[in-house]
Amino acid sequence: MLPDTLARPRLLTYLLEKIPASQIAVLARDAQKAQHFADKGVTVRTGDYHNFDSLQTAFEGVDKVLLVSSNDFNDRFGQHKNVIDAAKAAGATLLAYTSIEEKDPHNSATGILAKDHALTADYLKESGLPYVLLNNSLYADVVPMFIGEQVLENGIFFPAGEGRVPFATREDMALAAAVVLTSEGHENEEYAIANDETYSFADVAQYISEITGKEITYTSPEAAVYKQALESAGVPEMFIWMLGGFAQAIKDGELETGEADLSKLIGKKPTTLKEYLTGVYGS
């Protein structure tokens, strides 16, 4: 079963290539908003991460559950705990969780963003429910957000130092999740859903320069200077904190664990960061 708000269209596409629609269900808070899934023959069940009873009812008869981490930061760990408890109570035989690939998520510069993942993973392991941890690296898809819309005019201004990240695309991550959900032998395993290569923001600047024919510079300011620049630009406080936290985590090497299982799961070389950026900046 997949939560509809975060069940990426590509994940559903990959699942439908592997199993019949009748074997797939999605969880939605509002069934009408999930009609596009029903139109494909997928079962839609209503439920809310905050409501344990609704989840237990929705999970009845479900064998495998994919818990995609909530994008609602109001007691995110409590929401995840509800899903795990409800899946176990309903008799699910496996729960896969999209966690984070980081050296020590309990003590990350990203704070509660990573710690919620760590608490959920710990709880899932202790629950007695067979599990799979899909420890996702940072999405390649977030790089344009980190570097801003004016990158071609102003270059990259981001305090990540020389830190490196095995950025992977959501597309490849969706395929990996579909493989895990539709094949056997993954019980109680952890996978680093990370690229085979790591990339710095100096690499990002070089790639965009090569793609666009424009010279893109990379400046890594002090964290306080970066924060002041974002405040002056009117960026909301939540985003300043999030961007600064990820930059610090990258600079500190927290996201470069040396582990990478993505290519093994999807059976091919993952999309490189330059290939992804070509799709964004190459037109």
C-alpha positions as CSV (number, residue, x, y, z in Angstrom):
1,M,0.0,0.0,0.0
2,L,1.2,3.5,-0.9
3,P,0.3,6.9,0.6
4,D,-1.2,8.8,-2.3
5,T,0.3,12.3,-1.6
6,L,3.8,11.0,-1.9
7,A,3.3,8.0,-4.2
8,R,5.1,9.4,-7.1
9,P,3.6,8.8,-10.5
10,R,6.7,7.0,-11.6
11,L,6.6,4.6,-8.7
12,L,3.1,3.6,-9.6
13,T,4.1,3.2,-13.2
14,Y,6.9,0.9,-12.3
15,L,4.6,-1.1,-10.0
16,L,2.1,-1.5,-12.8
17,E,4.8,-2.8,-15.0
18,K,5.5,-5.6,-12.5
19,I,2.2,-6.5,-10.9
20,P,-1.6,-6.1,-11.8
21,A,-3.4,-3.0,-10.6
22,S,-5.7,-5.2,-8.6
23,Q,-2.7,-5.9,-6.3
24,I,-2.0,-2.2,-5.5
25,A,-3.7,0.1,-3.1
26,V,-3.0,3.7,-2.2
27,L,-3.8,5.5,1.0
28,A,-5.5,8.9,0.6
29,R,-7.0,11.4,3.1
30,D,-9.5,12.4,0.4
31,A,-10.5,9.7,-2.0
32,Q,-11.7,12.2,-4.6
33,K,-8.2,13.6,-4.9
34,A,-6.9,10.1,-5.6
35,Q,-9.3,9.4,-8.5
36,H,-6.4,9.4,-10.9
37,F,-5.2,6.2,-9.2
38,A,-8.6,4.6,-9.3
39,D,-8.8,5.4,-13.0
40,K,-5.8,3.1,-13.4
41,G,-7.6,0.2,-11.6
42,V,-5.7,0.8,-8.3
43,T,-7.7,0.5,-5.1
44,V,-8.0,3.8,-3.1
45,R,-8.4,3.5,0.7
46,T,-8.9,6.5,3.0
47,G,-6.8,7.2,6.1
48,D,-4.6,9.7,7.8
49,Y,-1.2,9.3,9.4
50,H,-2.5,11.2,12.4
51,N,-5.5,8.7,12.8
52,F,-4.5,5.2,14.0
53,D,-8.0,3.7,13.6
54,S,-8.3,5.0,10.0
55,L,-5.0,3.4,9.2
56,Q,-5.7,0.1,10.7
57,T,-9.0,-0.1,8.7
58,A,-7.2,0.9,5.5
59,F,-4.5,-1.7,6.0
60,E,-6.8,-4.7,6.4
61,G,-5.8,-7.4,3.9
62,V,-2.7,-5.5,2.9
63,D,0.5,-7.6,2.7
64,K,3.2,-5.0,2.1
65,V,3.2,-1.4,3.1
66,L,5.4,1.4,1.8
67,L,5.6,4.2,4.4
68,V,6.9,7.3,2.7
69,S,8.0,9.8,5.3
70,S,5.4,12.5,6.1
71,N,5.8,16.0,4.8
72,D,3.7,17.2,7.7
73,F,6.2,18.2,10.4
74,N,3.5,18.2,13.2
75,D,4.7,15.2,15.2
76,R,6.2,13.5,12.2
77,F,7.6,10.6,14.2
78,G,4.2,10.1,15.9
79,Q,2.6,9.8,12.4
80,H,5.1,7.2,11.3
81,K,4.6,5.3,14.6
82,N,0.9,5.2,13.9
83,V,1.5,3.7,10.4
84,I,3.9,1.0,11.8
85,D,1.6,0.1,14.6
86,A,-1.5,0.0,12.4
87,A,0.3,-2.1,9.8
88,K,1.3,-4.6,12.4
89,A,-2.1,-4.7,14.0
90,A,-3.7,-5.3,10.5
91,G,-1.4,-8.3,9.8
92,A,1.0,-6.8,7.2
93,T,4.0,-9.0,6.5
94,L,6.4,-6.3,5.5
95,L,6.8,-2.5,5.9
96,A,9.3,-0.6,3.8
97,Y,10.2,2.9,5.0
98,T,11.9,5.7,3.0
99,S,14.5,6.8,5.5
100,I,17.8,8.8,5.1
101,E,21.3,7.8,4.2
102,E,23.5,9.6,6.7
103,K,26.4,8.8,9.0
104,D,24.6,9.7,12.2
105,P,21.0,10.9,11.7
106,H,20.5,11.1,15.4
107,N,23.0,13.9,15.5
108,S,22.8,15.7,12.2
109,A,23.1,19.4,11.3
110,T,19.6,19.0,9.8
111,G,18.2,18.4,13.3
112,I,14.7,17.1,13.5
113,L,14.6,16.4,9.7
114,A,17.1,13.6,10.1
115,K,16.2,12.6,13.7
116,D,12.6,11.8,12.8
117,H,14.0,9.3,10.3
118,A,16.3,7.8,12.9
119,L,13.6,7.5,15.5
120,T,11.3,5.9,12.9
121,A,13.9,3.4,11.8
122,D,14.7,2.5,15.4
123,Y,11.1,2.0,16.2
124,L,10.5,-0.1,13.1
125,K,13.4,-2.4,13.9
126,E,12.1,-2.9,17.4
127,S,8.4,-3.4,16.3
128,G,8.8,-7.0,15.4
129,L,7.3,-6.3,11.9
130,P,9.6,-7.4,9.1
131,Y,11.0,-4.3,7.5
132,V,13.1,-2.8,4.7
133,L,14.9,0.5,5.2
134,L,15.2,2.4,1.9
135,N,17.8,4.9,3.1
136,N,17.6,7.7,0.5
137,S,20.4,10.0,-0.2
138,L,19.5,13.6,-1.2
139,Y,17.5,13.9,-4.3
140,A,19.3,15.2,-7.4
141,D,16.0,17.0,-7.8
142,V,16.7,19.3,-4.9
143,V,19.9,20.8,-6.4
144,P,18.1,23.5,-8.4
145,M,16.3,24.5,-5.2
146,F,19.6,24.7,-3.3
147,I,21.3,26.8,-5.9
148,G,18.4,29.1,-6.7
149,E,16.6,30.3,-9.8
150,Q,19.2,33.0,-10.7
151,V,22.1,30.5,-10.9
152,L,22.9,31.3,-14.5
153,E,23.2,35.0,-13.7
154,N,24.7,34.9,-10.2
155,G,26.5,31.6,-9.9
156,I,26.1,29.3,-6.9
157,F,26.2,30.8,-3.4
158,F,25.8,27.9,-1.0
159,P,27.9,27.1,2.2
160,A,28.5,23.4,1.5
161,G,32.3,23.8,1.3
162,E,34.0,20.8,-0.5
163,G,31.4,18.3,0.9
164,R,30.2,15.6,-1.5
165,V,26.8,13.9,-1.8
166,P,25.8,10.8,-3.8
167,F,22.8,12.6,-5.4
168,A,20.3,10.3,-7.0
169,T,17.1,11.0,-8.9
170,R,13.6,10.4,-7.6
171,E,13.0,8.4,-10.8
172,D,15.7,5.9,-9.9
173,M,14.6,5.8,-6.3
174,A,11.1,5.1,-7.4
175,L,12.3,2.1,-9.5
176,A,14.3,0.8,-6.5
177,A,11.2,1.0,-4.2
178,A,9.1,-0.9,-6.9
179,V,11.8,-3.6,-7.1
180,V,11.8,-4.1,-3.4
181,L,8.0,-4.2,-3.1
182,T,7.6,-6.7,-5.9
183,S,10.4,-9.2,-5.2
184,E,11.5,-11.4,-2.4
185,G,14.5,-11.6,-0.1
186,H,14.4,-8.1,1.3
187,E,13.2,-8.7,4.9
188,N,15.1,-6.8,7.6
189,E,17.5,-5.3,5.1
190,E,18.8,-1.8,4.9
191,Y,19.7,-0.3,1.5
192,A,21.7,2.8,0.7
193,I,19.6,4.4,-2.1
194,A,22.5,6.4,-3.3
195,N,24.4,7.0,-6.5
196,D,27.7,5.2,-7.2
197,E,29.4,8.6,-7.6
198,T,29.6,11.6,-5.2
199,Y,29.3,15.2,-6.2
200,S,30.4,18.5,-4.8
201,F,28.8,21.9,-5.5
202,A,32.0,22.8,-7.4
203,D,31.0,19.9,-9.6
204,V,27.5,21.3,-10.0
205,A,29.0,24.6,-11.1
206,Q,31.2,22.9,-13.6
207,Y,28.4,20.7,-15.0
208,I,26.1,23.7,-15.5
209,S,28.9,25.6,-17.1
210,E,29.5,22.8,-19.6
211,I,25.7,22.4,-20.2
212,T,24.9,26.0,-20.8
213,G,28.2,27.4,-22.2
214,K,28.2,30.0,-19.4
215,E,30.8,30.3,-16.7
216,I,29.1,29.4,-13.4
217,T,31.1,30.2,-10.3
218,Y,30.7,28.5,-6.9
219,T,31.1,30.4,-3.7
220,S,30.9,28.8,-0.3
221,P,30.3,31.6,2.2
222,E,30.4,31.4,6.0
223,A,27.1,30.1,7.4
224,A,26.3,33.4,9.1
225,V,26.9,35.3,5.8
226,Y,24.6,32.9,4.0
227,K,21.9,33.2,6.6
228,Q,22.0,37.0,6.4
229,A,21.8,37.0,2.6
230,L,18.7,34.8,2.7
231,E,17.1,37.0,5.4
232,S,17.8,40.1,3.3
233,A,16.2,38.4,0.3
234,G,13.0,37.7,2.4
235,V,13.3,33.9,2.5
236,P,11.0,32.4,5.1
237,E,12.8,31.4,8.4
238,M,11.8,27.7,8.0
239,F,13.6,27.5,4.6
240,I,16.6,29.4,5.9
241,W,17.0,26.9,8.6
242,M,16.5,23.9,6.3
243,L,18.9,25.2,3.6
244,G,21.5,26.1,6.2
245,G,21.2,22.7,7.9
246,F,21.6,20.7,4.7
247,A,24.5,22.9,3.6
248,Q,26.3,22.2,7.0
249,A,25.6,18.5,6.8
250,I,27.1,18.4,3.3
251,K,30.1,20.4,4.4
252,D,30.7,18.1,7.3
253,G,30.6,15.0,5.1
254,E,27.5,13.6,6.9
255,L,25.9,12.5,3.7
256,E,28.9,10.7,2.2
257,T,28.7,7.3,3.8
258,G,30.5,5.3,1.2
259,E,27.5,2.9,0.8
260,A,25.6,2.6,-2.5
261,D,23.0,-0.1,-3.3
262,L,20.9,1.7,-5.9
263,S,22.6,0.3,-9.0
264,K,22.3,-3.2,-7.5
265,L,18.6,-2.8,-6.9
266,I,17.7,-1.2,-10.3
267,G,20.0,-3.4,-12.3
268,K,21.7,-0.5,-14.1
269,K,23.9,2.5,-13.6
270,P,21.9,5.3,-11.9
271,T,21.4,8.6,-13.6
272,T,24.4,10.8,-13.1
273,L,24.0,14.3,-11.7
274,K,25.2,15.8,-14.9
275,E,22.6,13.8,-16.9
276,Y,19.9,15.1,-14.5
277,L,21.2,18.7,-14.7
278,T,21.2,18.5,-18.5
279,G,17.5,17.8,-18.4
280,V,17.0,21.0,-16.3
281,Y,19.4,23.4,-17.8
282,G,20.0,22.0,-21.3
283,S,17.0,23.4,-23.1
